[in-house]
């Protein structure tokens, strides 16, 4: 169906009906969130790191986990990706993404799935996008492990909100049981737990510092190749440094 069938008035009416929007998309001149508290988001962020993604994704497959209204999924399709699949758990976001892709005339598939469900896809992707999701999960390292084990073939584009110090302390691979000093350092990997809300959002469960983000990526089997923006990393999938899988096996307890 041609995207030109939508008039400006029709697009504006659908945008209003599907709101509120978290992604400010430009749909044929109609902005979806023009008064976003972060400005022209996520385009304002995308401009700071877009150069690390190949300009030509011809023949590549892309999985966007936590796609929201589909900004990154659409950008990947515009760069020529052969197949783009966006996942989200919110019906409202998926409805926005499907409408936006239709208006832009982009062939993108969207499904209602969580990061924990990626094994059900039974396929791998050349590029996995995992932006703005980690801190909304109660089990963040499990999600990274599942992505590594089931869907990441090569590249991972990752972003997480970060709080705390940005410094990274050099650490030993192991410490004696009685050694406690590293834990008091602001450059030690820390994952801050939010019991109730942060920024009025009850799904902001865990907020890492920079050292924690980078340690978690390495632990899950992703080698950081670029850090183009404060919160954004481009990684390559490598073998995990530890053998345990994302769901640890029982150890003789019969359960």
C-alpha positions as CSV (number, residue, x, y, z in Angstrom):
1,X,0.0,0.0,0.0
2,X,1.5,3.4,-1.0
3,X,2.6,5.7,1.8
4,X,1.3,8.6,-0.3
5,X,-2.3,7.7,0.4
6,X,-1.9,9.5,3.8
7,X,-2.6,13.2,3.8
8,X,-1.0,15.5,6.3
9,X,-4.3,15.9,8.1
10,X,-4.8,12.1,8.3
11,X,-1.2,11.6,9.6
12,X,-1.7,14.2,12.3
13,X,-5.1,12.7,13.4
14,X,-3.5,9.2,13.7
15,X,-0.5,10.6,15.5
16,X,-2.8,12.3,18.1
17,X,-4.9,9.1,18.4
18,X,-1.9,6.9,19.0
19,X,-0.2,9.2,21.5
20,X,1.5,9.9,23.7
21,X,4.8,9.1,21.8
22,X,8.2,8.7,23.3
23,X,10.0,8.8,19.9
24,X,9.8,12.1,18.1
25,X,9.4,10.9,14.5
26,X,9.0,13.1,11.5
27,X,6.2,11.5,9.6
28,X,6.0,13.4,6.3
29,X,6.4,16.7,8.2
30,X,4.3,15.7,11.2
31,X,6.3,15.5,14.4
32,X,5.1,12.8,16.9
33,X,6.6,14.3,20.1
34,X,7.6,17.9,19.3
35,X,7.7,18.8,23.0
36,X,9.9,15.9,24.2
37,X,11.8,16.7,27.4
38,X,15.0,15.5,25.8
39,X,14.5,17.6,22.7
40,X,14.4,16.0,19.2
41,X,14.7,12.5,20.7
42,X,16.0,10.0,19.6
43,X,17.3,11.8,16.5
44,X,19.4,14.1,18.7
45,X,21.2,11.1,20.1
46,X,21.4,9.2,16.9
47,X,23.3,12.0,15.2
48,X,26.1,11.5,17.8
49,X,26.8,7.9,17.0
50,X,25.2,7.1,13.6
51,X,28.6,7.0,11.9
52,X,29.7,3.8,13.6
53,X,26.9,1.8,11.9
54,X,27.7,0.9,8.3
55,X,26.0,3.3,5.8
56,X,25.2,0.4,3.6
57,X,23.4,-2.5,5.4
58,X,22.5,-4.3,2.1
59,X,22.0,-8.0,2.7
60,X,22.1,-7.7,6.5
61,X,19.5,-8.6,9.0
62,X,18.6,-6.5,12.0
63,X,16.8,-7.2,15.3
64,X,15.7,-4.2,17.3
65,X,14.8,-5.3,20.9
66,X,12.6,-2.7,22.7
67,X,11.9,-0.9,19.5
68,X,9.4,1.6,20.9
69,X,7.9,3.5,18.0
70,X,10.5,2.2,15.6
71,X,13.0,5.0,15.1
72,X,16.1,2.8,14.9
73,X,14.4,0.0,13.0
74,X,13.4,2.5,10.4
75,X,16.9,4.0,10.2
76,X,18.3,0.5,9.6
77,X,15.8,-0.2,6.9
78,X,16.7,3.2,5.2
79,X,20.3,2.0,5.2
80,X,19.2,-1.0,3.1
81,X,18.9,-3.8,5.6
82,X,17.4,-6.9,4.0
83,X,15.2,-7.7,7.0
84,X,14.4,-5.7,10.1
85,X,12.4,-7.1,13.0
86,X,11.3,-4.9,15.9
87,X,10.3,-6.3,19.3
88,X,8.5,-4.6,22.1
89,X,6.2,-5.6,25.0
90,X,3.8,-2.6,24.8
91,X,0.9,-2.7,22.4
92,X,0.9,1.1,22.2
93,X,4.4,1.3,21.0
94,X,3.9,-1.5,18.5
95,X,0.9,0.3,17.1
96,X,2.9,3.5,16.7
97,X,5.8,1.7,15.0
98,X,3.6,-0.1,12.5
99,X,1.8,3.1,11.6
100,X,5.1,5.0,11.3
101,X,6.6,2.4,9.1
102,X,3.5,2.4,6.9
103,X,3.6,6.1,6.5
104,X,7.3,6.0,5.6
105,X,6.7,3.1,3.2
106,X,9.2,0.8,4.9
107,X,8.7,-3.0,5.1
108,X,9.5,-3.8,8.7
109,X,8.0,-6.6,10.9
110,X,7.0,-5.9,14.5
111,X,6.2,-8.5,17.1
112,X,5.1,-8.4,20.8
113,X,8.0,-10.1,22.5
114,X,10.4,-9.3,25.4
115,X,14.2,-9.6,25.6
116,X,13.7,-12.8,27.6
117,X,11.8,-14.4,24.6
118,X,14.4,-14.0,21.9
119,X,15.2,-17.7,21.9
120,X,11.7,-18.3,20.5
121,X,12.8,-16.5,17.3
122,X,15.1,-19.4,16.3
123,X,17.2,-17.2,14.1
124,X,20.3,-15.0,14.4
125,X,20.8,-11.5,13.1
126,X,23.9,-9.6,11.8
127,X,23.0,-6.6,14.0
128,X,21.1,-6.6,17.2
129,X,20.0,-3.2,18.6
130,X,19.5,-3.2,22.4
131,X,19.0,0.5,23.2
132,X,17.4,1.8,26.3
133,X,16.2,-1.5,27.6
134,X,18.7,-2.9,30.1
135,X,17.7,-0.6,33.0
136,X,14.0,-1.5,32.6
137,X,14.7,-5.2,33.2
138,X,14.6,-7.0,36.6
139,X,17.1,-9.5,35.2
140,X,19.5,-7.5,33.0
141,X,22.4,-9.8,32.7
142,X,20.1,-12.7,31.9
143,X,18.8,-10.7,28.9
144,X,22.4,-10.0,27.7
145,X,23.2,-13.7,28.0
146,X,20.1,-14.7,26.0
147,X,20.9,-12.2,23.3
148,X,24.4,-13.6,23.0
149,X,23.3,-17.2,23.0
150,X,20.3,-17.0,20.7
151,X,20.2,-14.0,18.4
152,X,23.5,-12.1,18.1
153,X,25.5,-13.3,15.1
154,X,28.0,-10.4,14.9
155,X,27.2,-6.8,16.0
156,X,25.4,-5.4,19.0
157,X,24.4,-1.8,19.3
158,X,23.9,-1.2,23.0
159,X,22.8,1.8,25.2
160,X,21.9,2.1,28.8
161,X,21.2,5.0,31.1
162,X,24.2,5.4,33.4
163,X,24.5,7.1,36.8
164,X,27.5,7.4,39.2
165,X,31.1,7.9,38.4
166,X,32.3,7.5,34.8
167,X,35.8,6.5,35.8
168,X,36.9,2.9,35.5
169,X,39.3,1.4,38.0
170,X,41.8,-1.3,36.9
171,X,40.9,-4.5,38.7
172,X,42.5,-7.8,39.3
173,X,40.9,-11.0,38.0
174,X,40.5,-12.3,41.6
175,X,40.8,-11.0,45.2
176,X,41.3,-12.6,48.6
177,X,38.1,-13.0,50.6
178,X,39.3,-10.4,53.1
179,X,40.0,-7.8,50.5
180,X,37.2,-5.2,50.6
181,X,38.8,-1.9,49.4
182,X,37.9,-2.2,45.7
183,X,34.2,-2.2,46.5
184,X,34.4,1.2,48.1
185,X,35.9,2.8,45.0
186,X,33.6,4.8,42.7
187,X,35.3,3.2,39.7
188,X,34.2,-0.3,40.7
189,X,31.4,-1.8,38.6
190,X,28.1,-1.0,40.3
191,X,24.5,-1.7,39.4
192,X,22.3,0.6,41.4
193,X,18.9,-1.0,42.3
194,X,15.8,1.2,42.3
195,X,13.2,-0.3,44.6
196,X,10.3,2.1,43.8
197,X,10.7,4.7,41.0
198,X,13.3,6.8,39.2
199,X,12.1,9.7,37.0
200,X,8.5,8.7,37.8
201,X,9.1,5.4,36.1
202,X,8.5,2.2,38.2
203,X,10.2,0.1,35.5
204,X,13.6,1.7,36.0
205,X,15.0,-1.2,38.1
206,X,18.7,-1.1,37.6
207,X,21.0,1.8,36.7
208,X,24.7,0.9,36.1
209,X,27.7,3.1,36.2
210,X,30.1,3.0,33.2
211,X,32.4,0.4,34.7
212,X,29.4,-1.9,35.2
213,X,28.1,-1.5,31.7
214,X,31.4,-2.4,30.2
215,X,32.0,-5.3,32.6
216,X,28.5,-6.7,31.9
217,X,29.0,-6.5,28.1
218,X,32.4,-8.4,28.4
219,X,30.9,-10.9,30.8
220,X,28.1,-11.7,28.3
221,X,30.5,-12.2,25.5
222,X,30.6,-8.9,23.7
223,X,33.8,-7.1,22.8
224,X,33.5,-3.3,22.8
225,X,34.8,-2.0,19.5
226,X,33.5,1.6,19.6
227,X,32.2,4.0,22.3
228,X,31.0,6.9,20.2
229,X,28.6,8.5,22.7
230,X,28.6,8.5,26.5
231,X,26.0,5.8,26.8
232,X,26.3,4.0,23.5
233,X,28.6,1.0,22.6
234,X,29.1,-0.9,19.4
235,X,30.2,-4.5,20.2
236,X,31.1,-7.7,18.4
237,X,30.0,-11.1,19.6
238,X,32.8,-13.3,20.9
239,X,33.0,-16.4,23.0
240,X,31.8,-15.8,26.5
241,X,34.6,-15.8,29.1
242,X,32.7,-18.2,31.3
243,X,31.0,-21.4,30.5
244,X,27.7,-21.0,32.4
245,X,24.8,-20.4,30.1
246,X,22.0,-17.9,30.7
247,X,20.0,-20.4,32.7
248,X,22.3,-22.2,35.1
249,X,21.9,-25.9,35.3
250,X,20.9,-27.7,38.5
251,X,23.9,-29.1,40.4
252,X,22.7,-32.4,41.6
253,X,19.8,-31.2,43.8
254,X,17.1,-32.9,41.7
255,X,15.4,-29.6,40.7
